[in-house]
Amino acid sequence: MITFQELKRKDVLEISSGKNLGKITDLVIEKRSGKIQKIIVPGKRGGFLSCENLEIKYSKIQRIGDDVILVDLSSDCVPPKPCKPEPPCAQTDKCCDIEFDGFQDE
């Protein structure tokens, strides 16, 4: 077993690009089963604030090692969610090489 404290000390690496996505800042857990659904890592930095968070489905985790968590985002990616309030640097971003222009009101 592994604790959240141990998970959040590990770097999250995208295996196809080798890009370091950062460290886990939060988890999305399914209420009924208690299973982790997504891991949350900070997105692009802008000044003192993170501009968006990247939600990565737990199924995209390929391996949890001693120092890193390897994820494969080559076929599927959850677009980053802007901070509240949305900083100016979150106007556009890319997710899996798809242009991201922000969210519409739900």
SVG drawing of the C-alpha trace seen along z (x, -y; Angstrom):
<svg xmlns="http://www.w3.org/2000/svg" viewBox="-24 -38 37 40">
<polyline fill="none" stroke="black" stroke-width="0.4" points="0.0,0.0 1.0,-3.6 -0.2,-6.7 -1.2,-10.1 1.8,-11.6 4.1,-9.2 2.3,-9.8 2.5,-13.5 6.3,-13.4 6.8,-11.6 7.2,-13.4 4.5,-12.5 6.2,-11.9 4.4,-11.5 6.1,-8.5 5.7,-9.4 7.3,-12.8 9.3,-12.4 7.8,-15.6 7.7,-16.2 4.1,-17.2 4.8,-18.0 3.8,-16.4 0.3,-15.2 -1.6,-17.9 -5.0,-16.2 -7.0,-13.1 -10.5,-12.5 -12.0,-9.5 -15.2,-7.7 -17.4,-8.1 -19.1,-4.7 -16.1,-2.4 -13.3,-4.6 -11.2,-4.0 -9.1,-6.7 -10.6,-8.0 -8.1,-10.8 -4.9,-12.3 -4.5,-16.1 -1.2,-17.8 -0.6,-21.5 -0.5,-22.9 1.5,-25.7 2.9,-28.2 2.1,-31.9 3.7,-34.2 2.8,-32.9 -0.3,-31.0 -0.8,-27.8 -3.0,-28.6 -4.8,-25.3 -4.8,-21.8 -4.4,-18.7 -6.7,-15.8 -5.3,-12.5 -7.5,-9.3 -6.1,-6.7 -6.3,-4.2 -3.6,-6.3 -1.0,-5.4 1.4,-2.9 3.7,-2.4 4.3,-3.8 8.0,-3.7 10.2,-4.7 10.6,-8.2 8.2,-8.8 4.8,-8.0 4.7,-7.2 1.5,-8.1 0.5,-7.7 -1.5,-10.6 -0.8,-9.8 -4.4,-8.6 -6.6,-10.4 -6.3,-13.5 -8.7,-15.4 -8.4,-19.2 -7.0,-21.3 -9.4,-23.2 -8.7,-26.9 -8.1,-28.2 -10.9,-30.2 -10.7,-33.1 -9.1,-32.4 -5.7,-34.1 -4.9,-35.9 -2.3,-33.2 -5.0,-30.5 -6.5,-32.0 -5.1,-29.2 -3.1,-26.1 -2.5,-22.7 -3.5,-19.3 -2.2,-16.3 -1.4,-18.7 -5.0,-19.9 -5.5,-23.6 -7.4,-24.4 -9.4,-27.7 -10.9,-27.4 -14.2,-26.0 -17.8,-27.0 -20.2,-27.5 -21.8,-24.2"/>
</svg>
